[in-house]
Amino acid sequence: MENKIIDPILLKKLERFKLNTNILLNQGYNGGRKSNAKGSSMEFSDYKEYALGDDFRKIDWNAYGRFQKLYVKVFEEERQARVNIFLDTSLSMDFGDPKKSLIGKKIAAALSYISLSHLDAVKIYSNGDDELTDTPYCNGKNAFRQLLKHIENTSFLSKNDLFQLIKKRNYKKGITIILSDLYSEHVEEAIKYLSYRNQTVIVVHVLSKAELEPDLKGDLRFIDSETEEEKDLSITNTVLKAYEKTLKNFIMKNKESCRKYGGKYILLSNDLSIEEMLFDRLVKHGILR
């Protein structure tokens, strides 16, 4: 599995992790994620006082010894989650060194592998012409090669807004992961819609160090990669401070949009290694565990 997106050594490390989410699934195939349906799996959930008709084999005699009351253990069934990964293929993502697009691909591949390893079903969406393009739902680790090939062949040429396209689909209850630089006026609308569609939303905000800490000076011409609009600007300390304030507000606005609708937000810079992104930042922010 030699390729530029992910290597076998990293894959072995990824097997120790899983998505950390509160999502509770009521129905579906048996899988690796907890359900709020009570069943007979080996995952302990809670105690309840014994009632006539309960399985006496589940009585906890240690609890009886402490409280002189009969309690039975309640277990959680485990269900398969639907994991929807939205990879923003806008032209703006094809910027930076390394490019934000490559970072998006690497994280998409890593999170796909983690999800498939824990028996979740994975689908990858990206910007199409007038609607989203997507893969079928894939199941099991053997499906990873198929998803990886799709990710490797993904190009970042779209001038369409991923977040407007998101609202054109219906989604069954699941986990949504968005990989994007969030250059859209419709981010909050999309997160709100996904939340309404019973999605646990995780937004991975990918920016380049050149965007986070611009090292610019003098008279420059800026060209919008998507609209091709040009703007001449003299870079002064005042301009840089204004940019810094605008950037801070931009990040806070997107972070607040996630918080408002119960989602998780993490900002990643392209100057980090993929190991730092996954094993430091995503774990630190409670996205992986």
N, C-alpha and C positions, 0 to 999 in steps of 0.2 A: 504494500500500500504506500509506495513511495510517491509523494506528491507535494506540491508547494503549499497546500492548504493546511494539512495536519499530518503528523508523523506517528508511527506506531508506538513510540515511547510515551508520547503525550496521551495516546488513547488508553494505554495501560493505567496511567495515573488517573484518568477521568473515571475509571470504573469504581473508584472509591467514593465518588460524589453522586448526589442526586439533587434535583430541583427541590427547593425548600418552599413549600406553599401551603396555605391553609385550605386549599380547595377540597371540598367533600363531594364525592360523586354518589348519586343515588342509584345509578344503574350503569350497566356496561359489561364488558368482558372482564374476567378475572385478570388482574394486573398487579402492578407494584405500588399503587397509591391507595390511601385509606378512603373508605366510604363511610357515610353516616348510617348506612344500613347495618344492623347488628347481625353477626353471623358466627361462624365457628372457625375463623382463621386463627392463627397463633398470635396475632397482634392484640395485646391486652388493651382495653379501653377504659373500663370503670367498674365500680361495684354497684350492686343494687340489692335491697333487702329481699330475702327469699320469699316467694309467693307460691301458692299451690299451683302445680303444673310446671314449675321451673325444673330444669335438669339438675338433679341432686348431685351429679358428678362434678358440677361446677361450683359447689359450695366451697368457700375458703375457710378451712377449719382453723387456721391461724387467726383470722378475724373473729371467729366465734370465741376462741380462747380469750381474746382481748375484750370483746364487747358483750359476750353472752347473747349474741343475736346471730341468726343465720344470714350470711351474705353470699351472693353468687357473683362470679366474675363475668363481665360482659366483654365480648370481643368484637373487633371491627373487621368486617370483610374488606378486602382490598380490590380495587377496581382499576381498570385501565383508563388513563386520562388522555384526552385529546390535546396535543401540544401544537399550537399554531405559531410558526415562526415567520414573521413579516420582515423580509430583507429589503430595505429601501434601495432601489436601483436607480435613483435619480442621478443626473449628471453631477450634481454637487457632491455626491459621495465619492466620485472618482478624483479625489484631490488629496494632497498630502504625501509625505514620504516617511513611512509607507502609506499607501493610499487608504483612506477610510473604507473604501470598498473591500480591500483585502482584509482589513480588521473585521468587517461585517461578515465576510465569508468564513473566516477562522472561527469566530464565535458561533455562527450558525452551525458549522460542522461540529464543534465541540458540544453544544447544547443538544444537537440532534442525537449524537452518540450517547450522551448521558441519558437522555429520555428513552431511547430505544433499549438501552441496557437495563432499564427498570420497567420494561414492558409497556411503556406508553406508546400511543400512536402519534406519529409526527407528520405534519404537512407544512410545506414551505410555500409562502406567498411572496410575490414581488409585483412591481408596477408593470402593467401591460399598456396597451394603446388606449383602450377605453374602459378596461376593467382589469381586475387582478389576474395574474397568471398564477397557477399553482400546480403542485404535484398531487398525486393521490395520497391518502393517508398510508404511511408505511409502518410496519410492525416488525419488531425483533431486530437483533443485531445484524442479521444477515441482510437486512434492507439498507444498512448504512452505506454500502458501496453505491447503491442506486441514488440515494440522496446526495452523497458526496460528489458524484458525477454531475448531478444537476447544479450543485453549488459552484463547482469549478467552471461550468460552462455559462454561468450567469454573467451577463454584461451590464454595465452601468451607463446606459445611454438615454434613459427615460426623461422626458420633460413633463411627465404627468405626476400629479401629487398623490403619493401613496395614501395619505390620510383621507383624501376625498374618495378614493377608490374603496377603502376599507368599509365605508358606510353603504356600499352597494351590495354587500353580501349578508347572508344570515349565518350565524355560527351556533353550534350546539355547545353546551357547557364545557368549558375546558380552560386551558392555560394559554395566554397569548404573550409572545415575546416579540417586541419591536426593536429592530436594529436600524438606527437612523441617526442622521445629524439634526433631525427635527426642523429643517428649514421649510416650515409650512405654517400657514395661519389657521390650519384646521386640526392641529394636534389634539387640543382639548375636546373638540367635538367627537373625534374618533375614539378617544379613550372613554368618553361618556357613553358612546354607542356600544363599545365592546363590553363595558361594565353592565349595561342594560341587557346585553346578550349573554350574561352569566359567564364572563371571562375574568379570570384572575390575570391582571395585566402587569407585565414587567417591561419597562422601557429602558433599553440600553442606549444611552445617548453618546454617540461616537463623534468626537471632534479631533482635529489635528492640533498639534502643538502650535503651528503657525496661526491657527485661529484663536487658540487660548492665550498665547503670549506672542503677538505679532512683533517681529523684529524688522520694522520698516522705517524708512526715513526718506525725505526729499519729495519731489514731485512724481507722482505715479498715476498710471491709468489702470483702473479696475474694470474687468469685463465679467459680467454675470454669465456663468457657464450654461445656464438654461435659457435665459431670455436674450443673451448676447448684448444686453444693454451696457453701455460704456459710461464711466464716470471718472473725471480727472480730479485728483485730490492732492493737496500739499500736506504731508504727514508732519505734524508738529506734536509737541508734548500735550497740548490742549486736545488735539484730535485723538491721541492715544488714550488719554484719560476718559474722554467721552465714549470711546469705543469700549473701554474696560467697564464703564458703568452700564452701557447697553448690553454687553455680554453677560454681566452679572444678573441683570434683570431678566434676560432671555432664559438663562439657566434656572433661575428661581421660579419663573412663570411655568416652565415645563415640569419642574419638580412639584410645584403646588398642584398642577393639574392631575398628576399621578396620585398625590396624597388625597385630593378631594374625592376621587372615585375609587379609593381603596387599592391603588396600584403601588408598585415598587419602582423606584427610579435610581439609576446609577449613571454617572458620567465617566467616560473613559477617554483617555488621550492616546493618540497613536504612537507616542514615544515609549509606551509601556510594552513589555514583551507579552506574548499571549499567556504565558504562565503567570505573570503578575496580574493580568486582567482576570483570569479564571480563579487562581488559587489564593489570591490576595483580595482583590477588589470585590469580586462576586461573592466570595465566602464572607468577607467582612460585612457586606451589605445584606447578608442573609438570603441571597438568591440561590446559592449552592450551600450544601452542607454534607 
